[in-house]
């Protein structure tokens, strides 16, 4: 069985299409877990009308954000592999079957398809990485070099989620998860199926972040990955420019001249960033 985990927050115009695309999959041994994160529109009412027996809806009692909601859905999943789907995106009908067949043929922990980006002006942009099998350090260096830091177009064996639990942050929460999972994966198979449709919405959380918020969360992500590779493979720190990225985020945060009002919405993240930076500076002395 494969588990599809869908996060839903204020996606009323699109959530039915997203769930329907999961239900239409040619691969039938599915469970579909929707985590509803206290939407302020009528997303919850729409979900209450879904009757497909494969769809299980988890209603958060408080707004937890994308990271904690995904983690909750993953923890409830029972499938051999897990695929993440945002509530405003959708899948082509044969996407899961194509990825699963590749996973079984090659005994791969991770199988990745392509992405079709639907822009707000109606245009489309397809991204595919061909058909190939990647092993060893190239799992990281190739992935990072091509900036394919996108998690939702991948079938990931559930054991990797046990090894690397999903990040609970509300922003830039994919990267500190998928990079360690790629490291631990036995191999990564790429298949030339552009079956994940990503809806580019200018007003979404990802595309409406301020410069300060973006730099702060990127710094936290870089710090997570630096600590990971310091523990598991220090040589990869020279192949992947994490230290340079972390330094760049620090410079950008300084340039923003953060005020109390800017910091307040992200006070926990600011404390995490500040204490981590102090600890790293003390370590370097």
C-alpha positions in Angstrom: 0.0 0.0 0.0 1.0 3.6 -0.7 0.0 6.5 1.5 -0.7 9.9 0.1 -0.6 12.7 2.8 -2.4 15.9 1.8 -2.1 19.1 3.9 -5.0 21.5 3.7 -5.2 25.1 4.9 -7.4 27.6 3.2 -7.5 25.7 -0.1 -11.2 25.6 -0.6 -11.0 26.3 -4.4 -8.7 23.4 -5.1 -8.9 20.7 -2.4 -11.6 18.7 -4.2 -9.5 18.5 -7.3 -6.4 17.6 -5.3 -8.2 14.7 -3.5 -10.0 13.6 -6.7 -6.6 13.3 -8.5 -5.4 11.0 -5.7 -8.5 8.9 -5.9 -8.2 8.5 -9.7 -4.8 6.9 -9.5 -4.4 3.8 -11.6 -2.5 2.3 -8.7 -5.4 1.3 -6.4 -3.8 0.1 -3.1 -3.9 3.6 -1.6 -4.8 5.3 1.6 -5.3 9.1 1.4 -4.7 11.0 4.6 -5.8 14.7 4.7 -4.6 16.9 7.6 -6.9 19.9 7.9 -5.1 22.7 9.7 -7.9 24.9 11.1 -8.8 26.7 7.8 -10.6 30.0 8.0 -12.4 29.4 4.7 -14.8 26.5 4.0 -12.1 23.9 3.4 -13.3 21.9 6.4 -16.9 21.9 5.2 -15.8 20.6 1.8 -13.8 17.8 3.4 -16.8 16.7 5.4 -18.6 15.9 2.1 -15.9 13.5 0.8 -17.3 10.0 0.9 -14.5 7.9 -0.6 -13.6 5.2 1.9 -9.9 5.5 1.2 -9.9 9.2 2.4 -9.2 9.7 6.1 -9.4 13.3 7.4 -7.5 14.4 10.5 -8.7 17.8 11.9 -6.2 19.8 13.9 -7.5 21.4 17.0 -5.2 24.3 16.6 -3.3 25.7 13.6 0.0 23.8 13.5 1.5 24.9 10.1 2.6 22.8 7.2 5.5 21.1 8.8 3.8 19.8 11.9 0.7 18.9 9.9 2.7 16.8 7.4 4.5 15.1 10.3 1.1 14.2 11.9 -0.1 12.8 8.6 3.1 10.8 8.0 2.9 9.4 11.5 -0.7 8.2 10.8 0.3 6.6 7.5 0.6 2.8 7.1 1.9 2.5 3.5 5.2 1.0 2.4 5.9 4.3 0.6 4.6 7.8 1.2 3.9 10.7 -1.2 3.2 14.2 0.0 0.6 16.3 -1.8 -0.3 19.9 -1.1 -4.0 20.7 -1.0 -3.8 23.1 -4.0 -1.8 20.7 -6.2 -2.8 17.6 -8.2 -1.5 14.4 -9.7 -1.7 12.9 -13.2 -3.6 9.6 -13.1 -0.6 7.2 -13.7 1.9 9.1 -11.5 1.8 6.8 -8.5 1.8 3.6 -10.5 4.8 4.7 -12.6 6.9 5.7 -9.5 5.9 2.5 -7.6 6.9 0.2 -10.5 10.3 1.9 -10.6 10.6 1.5 -6.9 9.9 -2.2 -7.0 12.0 -2.8 -10.1 15.1 -1.2 -8.6 14.4 -1.8 -4.9 14.8 2.0 -4.4 14.1 3.9 -1.2 13.3 7.0 -3.2 11.7 7.4 -6.7 11.3 10.9 -8.1 9.1 12.0 -11.0 9.0 15.4 -12.7 7.1 18.6 -11.9 4.7 20.6 -14.0 4.4 24.2 -12.7 1.1 25.9 -13.3 1.7 29.6 -13.3 -1.0 32.1 -12.2 -1.1 33.6 -15.8 -2.1 30.2 -17.2 1.3 29.2 -18.6 3.0 26.0 -17.8 6.6 24.9 -17.1 7.7 21.3 -17.0 10.7 20.0 -15.2 12.0 16.4 -15.6 15.3 14.8 -14.8 15.1 12.0 -17.2 15.5 8.3 -16.4 18.5 7.4 -14.2 19.7 5.7 -11.0 21.8 7.7 -8.6 23.8 6.2 -5.8 26.6 7.2 -3.4 27.5 10.8 -2.8 26.0 11.8 -6.1 22.6 11.4 -4.5 23.4 14.7 -2.7 25.7 16.5 -5.0 23.6 16.0 -8.1 20.4 16.8 -6.2 21.9 20.0 -4.7 23.6 21.1 -7.9 20.4 20.9 -9.9 18.4 22.6 -7.2 15.8 19.8 -7.1 15.0 20.6 -3.5 11.3 19.5 -3.9 9.9 16.7 -1.9 6.3 16.2 -3.1 7.1 14.6 -6.4 8.8 11.6 -4.7 7.8 8.2 -3.4 9.8 7.8 -0.2 10.0 4.5 1.7 8.4 5.0 5.1 11.5 3.8 7.0 13.3 7.0 5.8 10.6 9.0 7.5 11.2 7.0 10.7 14.9 7.9 10.4 14.3 11.5 9.6 11.1 12.8 11.0 9.4 15.6 9.2 10.5 19.1 10.3 7.8 20.9 12.3 8.6 24.4 11.1 6.0 26.4 9.2 8.3 27.5 6.4 11.2 25.9 4.4 10.5 22.6 6.1 11.2 20.3 3.2 14.9 20.8 2.7 16.2 19.7 6.1 14.2 16.5 5.7 14.8 15.5 2.1 18.6 16.0 2.1 19.2 13.6 5.0 16.7 11.2 3.5 18.7 11.2 0.3 21.8 10.6 2.2 20.4 7.5 4.0 18.6 6.2 0.9 20.1 3.1 -0.8 19.6 4.7 -4.2 17.4 7.3 -5.9 15.7 6.6 -9.1 14.5 9.4 -11.4 11.8 8.6 -13.9 10.7 10.8 -16.8 7.1 11.2 -15.8 5.9 14.8 -15.3 3.0 13.8 -13.1 3.0 16.2 -10.2 1.2 19.5 -10.9 2.4 22.4 -8.7 0.1 25.4 -8.6 2.1 28.6 -8.4 0.1 31.0 -6.2 1.5 34.5 -5.6 -0.4 34.8 -2.3 0.6 31.5 -0.9 2.9 31.2 2.2 5.9 30.2 0.1 5.6 33.1 -2.3 4.5 35.9 0.1 7.4 35.7 2.6 9.3 38.8 3.5 13.0 39.0 2.9 13.7 38.7 6.7 11.5 35.7 7.1 13.0 34.0 4.1 16.6 34.6 5.3 15.8 33.5 8.9 14.2 30.2 7.9 16.9 29.5 5.3 19.5 30.1 8.0 17.8 27.6 10.3 17.7 25.0 7.4 21.4 25.5 6.6 22.3 25.2 10.3 20.3 21.9 10.5 22.2 20.5 7.5 25.6 21.6 8.6 25.1 19.8 11.9 23.9 16.7 10.1 26.9 16.5 7.8 29.3 17.3 10.6 28.0 14.2 12.3 27.6 11.9 9.2 30.0 13.0 6.4 32.2 16.0 6.8 33.5 15.7 3.3 30.1 16.6 1.9 30.4 20.0 3.5 33.0 20.9 0.9 30.9 19.5 -1.9 27.7 21.2 -0.9 28.2 24.9 -0.1 26.2 25.0 3.1 28.6 27.1 5.1 28.6 29.8 2.4 24.8 29.7 2.3 24.6 30.0 6.1 26.9 33.0 6.1 24.9 34.6 3.3 21.7 34.2 5.3 23.4 35.9 8.3 24.5 38.8 6.2 21.0 39.1 4.7 19.4 39.1 8.2 21.8 41.9 9.3 20.9 43.9 6.2 17.2 43.6 7.1 18.0 45.4 10.4 15.4 43.3 12.3 13.1 45.2 14.6 11.1 43.9 17.5 8.0 44.0 15.3 9.7 42.0 12.6 11.0 39.4 15.0 7.8 38.9 17.1 5.9 36.6 14.7 8.9 34.3 14.6 10.2 34.7 18.1 10.8 30.9 18.6 12.7 30.7 15.3 14.7 33.8 16.2 15.7 32.3 19.6 16.7 29.1 17.8 18.8 31.0 15.2 20.5 33.3 17.8 21.4 30.5 20.2 22.7 28.3 17.4 24.8 31.2 16.0 26.3 31.9 19.4 27.1 28.2 19.9 28.8 28.0 16.5 30.8 31.1 17.1 32.0 29.7 20.5 32.9 26.5 18.8 35.0 28.3 16.2 37.0 30.2 18.9 
